[in-house]
Amino acid sequence: MTIPIPDEIASVLGETEERIAARLRTELALACYQSGEISAGRAAELAGMRRAEFEQLLAERRVERNFSVEDWAIEARV
């Protein structure tokens, strides 16, 4: 999937296309997680992060945890 970002926007943000894409993936992952559409594990995958990194981001953003069946299974193994 490709989302075109106008050059003017990229210029204002002062970031590379790769960094903008990473930010968009992270924000999408957070939004989908918060709405309960995907688990934390899937959100971490979408964001291109390790699970622990995504958990840290959730804490930094003060995002309420939504535990899915997948999340409980992972937590039980830890």
PDB file of N, CA, C and O in Angstrom:
ATOM      1  N   MET A   1       0.847  -1.157   0.000  1.00  0.00           N
ATOM      2  CA  MET A   1       0.000   0.000   0.000  1.00  0.00           C
ATOM      3  C   MET A   1       0.901   1.231   0.000  1.00  0.00           C
ATOM      4  O   MET A   1       1.916   1.275   0.695  1.00  0.00           O
ATOM      5  N   THR A   2       0.525   2.197  -0.764  1.00  0.00           N
ATOM      6  CA  THR A   2       1.274   3.437  -0.827  1.00  0.00           C
ATOM      7  C   THR A   2       0.351   4.600  -0.509  1.00  0.00           C
ATOM      8  O   THR A   2      -0.751   4.706  -1.047  1.00  0.00           O
ATOM      9  N   ILE A   3       0.811   5.452   0.358  1.00  0.00           N
ATOM     10  CA  ILE A   3       0.063   6.668   0.703  1.00  0.00           C
ATOM     11  C   ILE A   3       0.922   7.846   0.264  1.00  0.00           C
ATOM     12  O   ILE A   3       1.975   8.101   0.849  1.00  0.00           O
ATOM     13  N   PRO A   4       0.479   8.560  -0.756  1.00  0.00           N
ATOM     14  CA  PRO A   4       1.291   9.681  -1.213  1.00  0.00           C
ATOM     15  C   PRO A   4       1.289  10.822  -0.193  1.00  0.00           C
ATOM     16  O   PRO A   4       0.242  11.205   0.329  1.00  0.00           O
ATOM     17  N   ILE A   5       2.462  11.346   0.074  1.00  0.00           N
ATOM     18  CA  ILE A   5       2.623  12.489   0.970  1.00  0.00           C
ATOM     19  C   ILE A   5       3.130  13.642   0.110  1.00  0.00           C
ATOM     20  O   ILE A   5       4.210  13.548  -0.473  1.00  0.00           O
ATOM     21  N   PRO A   6       2.374  14.712   0.026  1.00  0.00           N
ATOM     22  CA  PRO A   6       2.831  15.850  -0.786  1.00  0.00           C
ATOM     23  C   PRO A   6       4.201  16.345  -0.317  1.00  0.00           C
ATOM     24  O   PRO A   6       4.483  16.376   0.880  1.00  0.00           O
ATOM     25  N   ASP A   7       5.033  16.725  -1.263  1.00  0.00           N
ATOM     26  CA  ASP A   7       6.376  17.205  -0.947  1.00  0.00           C
ATOM     27  C   ASP A   7       6.343  18.367   0.039  1.00  0.00           C
ATOM     28  O   ASP A   7       7.217  18.484   0.898  1.00  0.00           O
ATOM     29  N   GLU A   8       5.334  19.226  -0.087  1.00  0.00           N
ATOM     30  CA  GLU A   8       5.248  20.376   0.814  1.00  0.00           C
ATOM     31  C   GLU A   8       5.085  19.933   2.263  1.00  0.00           C
ATOM     32  O   GLU A   8       5.672  20.519   3.172  1.00  0.00           O
ATOM     33  N   ILE A   9       4.286  18.898   2.465  1.00  0.00           N
ATOM     34  CA  ILE A   9       4.061  18.378   3.825  1.00  0.00           C
ATOM     35  C   ILE A   9       5.349  17.753   4.353  1.00  0.00           C
ATOM     36  O   ILE A   9       5.751  18.002   5.490  1.00  0.00           O
ATOM     37  N   ALA A  10       5.989  16.944   3.519  1.00  0.00           N
ATOM     38  CA  ALA A  10       7.246  16.318   3.930  1.00  0.00           C
ATOM     39  C   ALA A  10       8.277  17.384   4.276  1.00  0.00           C
ATOM     40  O   ALA A  10       9.035  17.237   5.234  1.00  0.00           O
ATOM     41  N   SER A  11       8.301  18.448   3.500  1.00  0.00           N
ATOM     42  CA  SER A  11       9.242  19.535   3.742  1.00  0.00           C
ATOM     43  C   SER A  11       8.948  20.226   5.070  1.00  0.00           C
ATOM     44  O   SER A  11       9.865  20.513   5.840  1.00  0.00           O
ATOM     45  N   VAL A  12       7.679  20.490   5.336  1.00  0.00           N
ATOM     46  CA  VAL A  12       7.292  21.135   6.596  1.00  0.00           C
ATOM     47  C   VAL A  12       7.656  20.246   7.783  1.00  0.00           C
ATOM     48  O   VAL A  12       8.114  20.733   8.817  1.00  0.00           O
ATOM     49  N   LEU A  13       7.448  18.941   7.625  1.00  0.00           N
ATOM     50  CA  LEU A  13       7.768  18.013   8.711  1.00  0.00           C
ATOM     51  C   LEU A  13       9.271  17.869   8.899  1.00  0.00           C
ATOM     52  O   LEU A  13       9.737  17.512   9.981  1.00  0.00           O
ATOM     53  N   GLY A  14      10.028  18.147   7.840  1.00  0.00           N
ATOM     54  CA  GLY A  14      11.484  18.061   7.938  1.00  0.00           C
ATOM     55  C   GLY A  14      11.996  16.658   8.170  1.00  0.00           C
ATOM     56  O   GLY A  14      13.027  16.470   8.816  1.00  0.00           O
ATOM     57  N   GLU A  15      11.285  15.664   7.649  1.00  0.00           N
ATOM     58  CA  GLU A  15      11.670  14.274   7.851  1.00  0.00           C
ATOM     59  C   GLU A  15      11.739  13.555   6.520  1.00  0.00           C
ATOM     60  O   GLU A  15      11.147  13.995   5.534  1.00  0.00           O
ATOM     61  N   THR A  16      12.458  12.459   6.496  1.00  0.00           N
ATOM     62  CA  THR A  16      12.554  11.648   5.288  1.00  0.00           C
ATOM     63  C   THR A  16      11.240  10.900   5.064  1.00  0.00           C
ATOM     64  O   THR A  16      10.432  10.761   5.982  1.00  0.00           O
ATOM     65  N   GLU A  17      11.039  10.427   3.853  1.00  0.00           N
ATOM     66  CA  GLU A  17       9.841   9.632   3.560  1.00  0.00           C
ATOM     67  C   GLU A  17       9.776   8.401   4.443  1.00  0.00           C
ATOM     68  O   GLU A  17       8.699   8.010   4.894  1.00  0.00           O
ATOM     69  N   GLU A  18      10.935   7.783   4.691  1.00  0.00           N
ATOM     70  CA  GLU A  18      10.977   6.580   5.514  1.00  0.00           C
ATOM     71  C   GLU A  18      10.528   6.883   6.946  1.00  0.00           C
ATOM     72  O   GLU A  18       9.794   6.104   7.554  1.00  0.00           O
ATOM     73  N   ARG A  19      10.975   8.014   7.470  1.00  0.00           N
ATOM     74  CA  ARG A  19      10.597   8.382   8.842  1.00  0.00           C
ATOM     75  C   ARG A  19       9.118   8.721   8.929  1.00  0.00           C
ATOM     76  O   ARG A  19       8.450   8.356   9.896  1.00  0.00           O
ATOM     77  N   ILE A  20       8.604   9.416   7.921  1.00  0.00           N
ATOM     78  CA  ILE A  20       7.174   9.729   7.892  1.00  0.00           C
ATOM     79  C   ILE A  20       6.366   8.437   7.828  1.00  0.00           C
ATOM     80  O   ILE A  20       5.364   8.299   8.530  1.00  0.00           O
ATOM     81  N   ALA A  21       6.791   7.494   6.995  1.00  0.00           N
ATOM     82  CA  ALA A  21       6.098   6.207   6.876  1.00  0.00           C
ATOM     83  C   ALA A  21       6.106   5.464   8.211  1.00  0.00           C
ATOM     84  O   ALA A  21       5.099   4.873   8.601  1.00  0.00           O
ATOM     85  N   ALA A  22       7.240   5.494   8.908  1.00  0.00           N
ATOM     86  CA  ALA A  22       7.335   4.826  10.213  1.00  0.00           C
ATOM     87  C   ALA A  22       6.389   5.482  11.218  1.00  0.00           C
ATOM     88  O   ALA A  22       5.722   4.791  11.989  1.00  0.00           O
ATOM     89  N   ARG A  23       6.331   6.809  11.207  1.00  0.00           N
ATOM     90  CA  ARG A  23       5.413   7.515  12.118  1.00  0.00           C
ATOM     91  C   ARG A  23       3.967   7.154  11.817  1.00  0.00           C
ATOM     92  O   ARG A  23       3.175   6.923  12.731  1.00  0.00           O
ATOM     93  N   LEU A  24       3.625   7.105  10.536  1.00  0.00           N
ATOM     94  CA  LEU A  24       2.249   6.758  10.158  1.00  0.00           C
ATOM     95  C   LEU A  24       1.898   5.339  10.588  1.00  0.00           C
ATOM     96  O   LEU A  24       0.799   5.094  11.086  1.00  0.00           O
ATOM     97  N   ARG A  25       2.830   4.401  10.399  1.00  0.00           N
ATOM     98  CA  ARG A  25       2.582   3.019  10.834  1.00  0.00           C
ATOM     99  C   ARG A  25       2.380   2.950  12.342  1.00  0.00           C
ATOM    100  O   ARG A  25       1.503   2.236  12.828  1.00  0.00           O
ATOM    101  N   THR A  26       3.202   3.700  13.082  1.00  0.00           N
ATOM    102  CA  THR A  26       3.086   3.704  14.544  1.00  0.00           C
ATOM    103  C   THR A  26       1.753   4.276  14.983  1.00  0.00           C
ATOM    104  O   THR A  26       1.082   3.703  15.842  1.00  0.00           O
ATOM    105  N   GLU A  27       1.364   5.399  14.403  1.00  0.00           N
ATOM    106  CA  GLU A  27       0.087   6.021  14.781  1.00  0.00           C
ATOM    107  C   GLU A  27      -1.095   5.138  14.399  1.00  0.00           C
ATOM    108  O   GLU A  27      -2.073   5.055  15.142  1.00  0.00           O
ATOM    109  N   LEU A  28      -1.011   4.477  13.240  1.00  0.00           N
ATOM    110  CA  LEU A  28      -2.072   3.558  12.829  1.00  0.00           C
ATOM    111  C   LEU A  28      -2.145   2.381  13.798  1.00  0.00           C
ATOM    112  O   LEU A  28      -3.234   1.960  14.188  1.00  0.00           O
ATOM    113  N   ALA A  29      -0.998   1.859  14.180  1.00  0.00           N
ATOM    114  CA  ALA A  29      -0.957   0.744  15.133  1.00  0.00           C
ATOM    115  C   ALA A  29      -1.593   1.144  16.459  1.00  0.00           C
ATOM    116  O   ALA A  29      -2.383   0.389  17.025  1.00  0.00           O
ATOM    117  N   LEU A  30      -1.248   2.328  16.952  1.00  0.00           N
ATOM    118  CA  LEU A  30      -1.837   2.811  18.204  1.00  0.00           C
ATOM    119  C   LEU A  30      -3.347   2.966  18.082  1.00  0.00           C
ATOM    120  O   LEU A  30      -4.090   2.544  18.968  1.00  0.00           O
ATOM    121  N   ALA A  31      -3.799   3.566  16.993  1.00  0.00           N
ATOM    122  CA  ALA A  31      -5.238   3.783  16.804  1.00  0.00           C
ATOM    123  C   ALA A  31      -5.988   2.456  16.714  1.00  0.00           C
ATOM    124  O   ALA A  31      -7.049   2.299  17.319  1.00  0.00           O
ATOM    125  N   CYS A  32      -5.448   1.519  15.973  1.00  0.00           N
ATOM    126  CA  CYS A  32      -6.112   0.217  15.824  1.00  0.00           C
ATOM    127  C   CYS A  32      -6.110  -0.552  17.141  1.00  0.00           C
ATOM    128  O   CYS A  32      -7.071  -1.254  17.454  1.00  0.00           O
ATOM    129  N   TYR A  33      -5.031  -0.420  17.912  1.00  0.00           N
ATOM    130  CA  TYR A  33      -4.975  -1.067  19.212  1.00  0.00           C
ATOM    131  C   TYR A  33      -5.998  -0.444  20.167  1.00  0.00           C
ATOM    132  O   TYR A  33      -6.747  -1.154  20.838  1.00  0.00           O
ATOM    133  N   GLN A  34      -6.021   0.887  20.218  1.00  0.00           N
ATOM    134  CA  GLN A  34      -6.933   1.573  21.127  1.00  0.00           C
ATOM    135  C   GLN A  34      -8.392   1.265  20.823  1.00  0.00           C
ATOM    136  O   GLN A  34      -9.218   1.203  21.734  1.00  0.00           O
ATOM    137  N   SER A  35      -8.714   1.073  19.550  1.00  0.00           N
ATOM    138  CA  SER A  35     -10.097   0.786  19.183  1.00  0.00           C
ATOM    139  C   SER A  35     -10.448  -0.685  19.373  1.00  0.00           C
ATOM    140  O   SER A  35     -11.602  -1.079  19.202  1.00  0.00           O
ATOM    141  N   GLY A  36      -9.451  -1.499  19.726  1.00  0.00           N
ATOM    142  CA  GLY A  36      -9.690  -2.920  19.947  1.00  0.00           C
ATOM    143  C   GLY A  36      -9.696  -3.751  18.682  1.00  0.00           C
ATOM    144  O   GLY A  36     -10.073  -4.923  18.712  1.00  0.00           O
ATOM    145  N   GLU A  37      -9.286  -3.165  17.575  1.00  0.00           N
ATOM    146  CA  GLU A  37      -9.277  -3.893  16.301  1.00  0.00           C
ATOM    147  C   GLU A  37      -8.164  -4.924  16.223  1.00  0.00           C
ATOM    148  O   GLU A  37      -8.323  -5.967  15.590  1.00  0.00           O
ATOM    149  N   ILE A  38      -7.032  -4.635  16.868  1.00  0.00           N
ATOM    150  CA  ILE A  38      -5.903  -5.565  16.846  1.00  0.00           C
ATOM    151  C   ILE A  38      -5.293  -5.663  18.242  1.00  0.00           C
ATOM    152  O   ILE A  38      -5.460  -4.771  19.074  1.00  0.00           O
ATOM    153  N   SER A  39      -4.592  -6.751  18.474  1.00  0.00           N
ATOM    154  CA  SER A  39      -3.933  -6.982  19.762  1.00  0.00           C
ATOM    155  C   SER A  39      -2.651  -6.155  19.838  1.00  0.00           C
ATOM    156  O   SER A  39      -2.211  -5.575  18.846  1.00  0.00           O
ATOM    157  N   ALA A  40      -2.070  -6.113  21.018  1.00  0.00           N
ATOM    158  CA  ALA A  40      -0.807  -5.395  21.195  1.00  0.00           C
ATOM    159  C   ALA A  40       0.301  -6.036  20.361  1.00  0.00           C
ATOM    160  O   ALA A  40       1.152  -5.338  19.809  1.00  0.00           O
ATOM    161  N   GLY A  41       0.288  -7.344  20.274  1.00  0.00           N
ATOM    162  CA  GLY A  41       1.294  -8.033  19.463  1.00  0.00           C
ATOM    163  C   GLY A  41       1.203  -7.661  17.998  1.00  0.00           C
ATOM    164  O   GLY A  41       2.214  -7.392  17.349  1.00  0.00           O
ATOM    165  N   ARG A  42      -0.015  -7.647  17.481  1.00  0.00           N
ATOM    166  CA  ARG A  42      -0.225  -7.263  16.080  1.00  0.00           C
ATOM    167  C   ARG A  42       0.099  -5.792  15.867  1.00  0.00           C
ATOM    168  O   ARG A  42       0.647  -5.415  14.831  1.00  0.00           O
ATOM    169  N   ALA A  43      -0.237  -4.964  16.843  1.00  0.00           N
ATOM    170  CA  ALA A  43       0.056  -3.533  16.738  1.00  0.00           C
ATOM    171  C   ALA A  43       1.565  -3.298  16.714  1.00  0.00           C
ATOM    172  O   ALA A  43       2.058  -2.470  15.948  1.00  0.00           O
ATOM    173  N   ALA A  44       2.288  -4.022  17.549  1.00  0.00           N
ATOM    174  CA  ALA A  44       3.751  -3.908  17.552  1.00  0.00           C
ATOM    175  C   ALA A  44       4.310  -4.300  16.199  1.00  0.00           C
ATOM    176  O   ALA A  44       5.205  -3.641  15.671  1.00  0.00           O
ATOM    177  N   GLU A  45       3.780  -5.373  15.645  1.00  0.00           N
ATOM    178  CA  GLU A  45       4.208  -5.828  14.321  1.00  0.00           C
ATOM    179  C   GLU A  45       3.938  -4.754  13.263  1.00  0.00           C
ATOM    180  O   GLU A  45       4.805  -4.460  12.440  1.00  0.00           O
ATOM    181  N   LEU A  46       2.751  -4.177  13.286  1.00  0.00           N
ATOM    182  CA  LEU A  46       2.389  -3.121  12.338  1.00  0.00           C
ATOM    183  C   LEU A  46       3.309  -1.914  12.488  1.00  0.00           C
ATOM    184  O   LEU A  46       3.701  -1.301  11.495  1.00  0.00           O
ATOM    185  N   ALA A  47       3.650  -1.575  13.721  1.00  0.00           N
ATOM    186  CA  ALA A  47       4.515  -0.429  13.984  1.00  0.00           C
ATOM    187  C   ALA A  47       5.984  -0.714  13.684  1.00  0.00           C
ATOM    188  O   ALA A  47       6.810   0.199  13.680  1.00  0.00           O
ATOM    189  N   GLY A  48       6.305  -1.980  13.433  1.00  0.00           N
ATOM    190  CA  GLY A  48       7.695  -2.338  13.162  1.00  0.00           C
ATOM    191  C   GLY A  48       8.552  -2.317  14.414  1.00  0.00           C
ATOM    192  O   GLY A  48       9.744  -2.012  14.369  1.00  0.00           O
ATOM    193  N   MET A  49       7.917  -2.650  15.540  1.00  0.00           N
ATOM    194  CA  MET A  49       8.603  -2.624  16.836  1.00  0.00           C
ATOM    195  C   MET A  49       8.590  -4.004  17.473  1.00  0.00           C
ATOM    196  O   MET A  49       7.781  -4.866  17.128  1.00  0.00           O
ATOM    197  N   ARG A  50       9.513  -4.189  18.414  1.00  0.00           N
ATOM    198  CA  ARG A  50       9.415  -5.369  19.263  1.00  0.00           C
ATOM    199  C   ARG A  50       8.262  -5.129  20.227  1.00  0.00           C
ATOM    200  O   ARG A  50       7.867  -3.988  20.465  1.00  0.00           O
ATOM    201  N   ARG A  51       7.738  -6.187  20.766  1.00  0.00           N
ATOM    202  CA  ARG A  51       6.592  -6.088  21.672  1.00  0.00           C
ATOM    203  C   ARG A  51       6.908  -5.167  22.855  1.00  0.00           C
ATOM    204  O   ARG A  51       6.088  -4.331  23.235  1.00  0.00           O
ATOM    205  N   ALA A  52       8.098  -5.328  23.431  1.00  0.00           N
ATOM    206  CA  ALA A  52       8.484  -4.510  24.591  1.00  0.00           C
ATOM    207  C   ALA A  52       8.540  -3.028  24.225  1.00  0.00           C
ATOM    208  O   ALA A  52       8.164  -2.179  25.033  1.00  0.00           O
ATOM    209  N   GLU A  53       9.000  -2.714  23.029  1.00  0.00           N
ATOM    210  CA  GLU A  53       9.044  -1.316  22.588  1.00  0.00           C
ATOM    211  C   GLU A  53       7.635  -0.749  22.479  1.00  0.00           C
ATOM    212  O   GLU A  53       7.380   0.387  22.880  1.00  0.00           O
ATOM    213  N   PHE A  54       6.719  -1.551  21.930  1.00  0.00           N
ATOM    214  CA  PHE A  54       5.343  -1.085  21.796  1.00  0.00           C
ATOM    215  C   PHE A  54       4.705  -0.905  23.168  1.00  0.00           C
ATOM    216  O   PHE A  54       3.967   0.055  23.387  1.00  0.00           O
ATOM    217  N   GLU A  55       4.983  -1.818  24.087  1.00  0.00           N
ATOM    218  CA  GLU A  55       4.464  -1.700  25.457  1.00  0.00           C
ATOM    219  C   GLU A  55       4.966  -0.401  26.097  1.00  0.00           C
ATOM    220  O   GLU A  55       4.218   0.283  26.795  1.00  0.00           O
ATOM    221  N   GLN A  56       6.232  -0.069  25.854  1.00  0.00           N
ATOM    222  CA  GLN A  56       6.795   1.177  26.384  1.00  0.00           C
ATOM    223  C   GLN A  56       6.080   2.381  25.775  1.00  0.00           C
ATOM    224  O   GLN A  56       5.776   3.344  26.479  1.00  0.00           O
ATOM    225  N   LEU A  57       5.815   2.331  24.485  1.00  0.00           N
ATOM    226  CA  LEU A  57       5.097   3.414  23.818  1.00  0.00           C
ATOM    227  C   LEU A  57       3.700   3.575  24.410  1.00  0.00           C
ATOM    228  O   LEU A  57       3.242   4.698  24.622  1.00  0.00           O
ATOM    229  N   LEU A  58       3.025   2.465  24.675  1.00  0.00           N
ATOM    230  CA  LEU A  58       1.703   2.530  25.303  1.00  0.00           C
ATOM    231  C   LEU A  58       1.791   3.241  26.654  1.00  0.00           C
ATOM    232  O   LEU A  58       0.940   4.066  26.985  1.00  0.00           O
ATOM    233  N   ALA A  59       2.811   2.919  27.418  1.00  0.00           N
ATOM    234  CA  ALA A  59       2.986   3.549  28.726  1.00  0.00           C
ATOM    235  C   ALA A  59       3.275   5.044  28.571  1.00  0.00           C
ATOM    236  O   ALA A  59       2.709   5.869  29.288  1.00  0.00           O
ATOM    237  N   GLU A  60       4.159   5.385  27.632  1.00  0.00           N
ATOM    238  CA  GLU A  60       4.503   6.794  27.415  1.00  0.00           C
ATOM    239  C   GLU A  60       3.293   7.618  26.980  1.00  0.00           C
ATOM    240  O   GLU A  60       3.138   8.773  27.377  1.00  0.00           O
ATOM    241  N   ARG A  61       2.446   7.010  26.164  1.00  0.00           N
ATOM    242  CA  ARG A  61       1.259   7.701  25.663  1.00  0.00           C
ATOM    243  C   ARG A  61       0.070   7.564  26.613  1.00  0.00           C
ATOM    244  O   ARG A  61      -0.999   8.120  26.363  1.00  0.00           O
ATOM    245  N   ARG A  62       0.261   6.828  27.692  1.00  0.00           N
ATOM    246  CA  ARG A  62      -0.792   6.584  28.687  1.00  0.00           C
ATOM    247  C   ARG A  62      -2.043   5.968  28.049  1.00  0.00           C
ATOM    248  O   ARG A  62      -3.176   6.378  28.300  1.00  0.00           O
ATOM    249  N   VAL A  63      -1.777   4.971  27.217  1.00  0.00           N
ATOM    250  CA  VAL A  63      -2.859   4.262  26.538  1.00  0.00           C
ATOM    251  C   VAL A  63      -3.353   3.140  27.433  1.00  0.00           C
ATOM    252  O   VAL A  63      -2.568   2.329  27.923  1.00  0.00           O
ATOM    253  N   GLU A  64      -4.661   3.103  27.641  1.00  0.00           N
ATOM    254  CA  GLU A  64      -5.249   2.040  28.449  1.00  0.00           C
ATOM    255  C   GLU A  64      -5.064   0.708  27.735  1.00  0.00           C
ATOM    256  O   GLU A  64      -5.268   0.596  26.527  1.00  0.00           O
ATOM    257  N   ARG A  65      -4.673  -0.298  28.514  1.00  0.00           N
ATOM    258  CA  ARG A  65      -4.410  -1.623  27.937  1.00  0.00           C
ATOM    259  C   ARG A  65      -5.716  -2.351  27.638  1.00  0.00           C
ATOM    260  O   ARG A  65      -6.627  -2.385  28.465  1.00  0.00           O
ATOM    261  N   ASN A  66      -5.789  -2.930  26.448  1.00  0.00           N
ATOM    262  CA  ASN A  66      -6.905  -3.780  26.022  1.00  0.00           C
ATOM    263  C   ASN A  66      -6.344  -5.177  25.852  1.00  0.00           C
ATOM    264  O   ASN A  66      -5.709  -5.461  24.836  1.00  0.00           O
ATOM    265  N   PHE A  67      -6.556  -6.037  26.794  1.00  0.00           N
ATOM    266  CA  PHE A  67      -5.997  -7.379  26.699  1.00  0.00           C
ATOM    267  C   PHE A  67      -6.901  -8.274  25.865  1.00  0.00           C
ATOM    268  O   PHE A  67      -8.070  -8.484  26.188  1.00  0.00           O
ATOM    269  N   SER A  68      -6.326  -8.800  24.777  1.00  0.00           N
ATOM    270  CA  SER A  68      -7.030  -9.769  23.937  1.00  0.00           C
ATOM    271  C   SER A  68      -6.652 -11.170  24.417  1.00  0.00           C
ATOM    272  O   SER A  68      -5.795 -11.326  25.286  1.00  0.00           O
ATOM    273  N   VAL A  69      -7.284 -12.162  23.856  1.00  0.00           N
ATOM    274  CA  VAL A  69      -6.940 -13.551  24.164  1.00  0.00           C
ATOM    275  C   VAL A  69      -5.475 -13.787  23.812  1.00  0.00           C
ATOM    276  O   VAL A  69      -4.752 -14.453  24.552  1.00  0.00           O
ATOM    277  N   GLU A  70      -5.042 -13.236  22.673  1.00  0.00           N
ATOM    278  CA  GLU A  70      -3.639 -13.375  22.249  1.00  0.00           C
ATOM    279  C   GLU A  70      -2.704 -12.740  23.282  1.00  0.00           C
ATOM    280  O   GLU A  70      -1.671 -13.316  23.622  1.00  0.00           O
ATOM    281  N   ASP A  71      -3.065 -11.563  23.776  1.00  0.00           N
ATOM    282  CA  ASP A  71      -2.238 -10.890  24.779  1.00  0.00           C
ATOM    283  C   ASP A  71      -2.143 -11.716  26.057  1.00  0.00           C
ATOM    284  O   ASP A  71      -1.060 -11.854  26.626  1.00  0.00           O
ATOM    285  N   TRP A  72      -3.261 -12.263  26.510  1.00  0.00           N
ATOM    286  CA  TRP A  72      -3.250 -13.078  27.733  1.00  0.00           C
ATOM    287  C   TRP A  72      -2.371 -14.296  27.548  1.00  0.00           C
ATOM    288  O   TRP A  72      -1.650 -14.680  28.470  1.00  0.00           O
ATOM    289  N   ALA A  73      -2.413 -14.911  26.383  1.00  0.00           N
ATOM    290  CA  ALA A  73      -1.591 -16.104  26.121  1.00  0.00           C
ATOM    291  C   ALA A  73      -0.111 -15.744  26.172  1.00  0.00           C
ATOM    292  O   ALA A  73       0.693 -16.493  26.727  1.00  0.00           O
ATOM    293  N   ILE A  74       0.252 -14.597  25.592  1.00  0.00           N
ATOM    294  CA  ILE A  74       1.643 -14.163  25.616  1.00  0.00           C
ATOM    295  C   ILE A  74       2.075 -13.847  27.048  1.00  0.00           C
ATOM    296  O   ILE A  74       3.160 -14.245  27.472  1.00  0.00           O
ATOM    297  N   GLU A  75       1.235 -13.138  27.787  1.00  0.00           N
ATOM    298  CA  GLU A  75       1.566 -12.782  29.171  1.00  0.00           C
ATOM    299  C   GLU A  75       1.726 -14.025  30.028  1.00  0.00           C
ATOM    300  O   GLU A  75       2.569 -14.055  30.924  1.00  0.00           O
ATOM    301  N   ALA A  76       0.932 -15.046  29.766  1.00  0.00           N
ATOM    302  CA  ALA A  76       1.000 -16.278  30.561  1.00  0.00           C
ATOM    303  C   ALA A  76       2.326 -17.001  30.353  1.00  0.00           C
ATOM    304  O   ALA A  76       2.805 -17.692  31.252  1.00  0.00           O
ATOM    305  N   ARG A  77       2.923 -16.845  29.167  1.00  0.00           N
ATOM    306  CA  ARG A  77       4.190 -17.496  28.871  1.00  0.00           C
ATOM    307  C   ARG A  77       5.377 -16.765  29.475  1.00  0.00           C
ATOM    308  O   ARG A  77       6.446 -17.355  29.629  1.00  0.00           O
ATOM    309  N   VAL A  78       5.215 -15.503  29.818  1.00  0.00           N
ATOM    310  CA  VAL A  78       6.342 -14.698  30.308  1.00  0.00           C
ATOM    311  C   VAL A  78       6.661 -15.005  31.735  1.00  0.00           C
ATOM    312  O   VAL A  78       7.582 -14.417  32.302  1.00  0.00           O
TER     313      VAL A  78
END
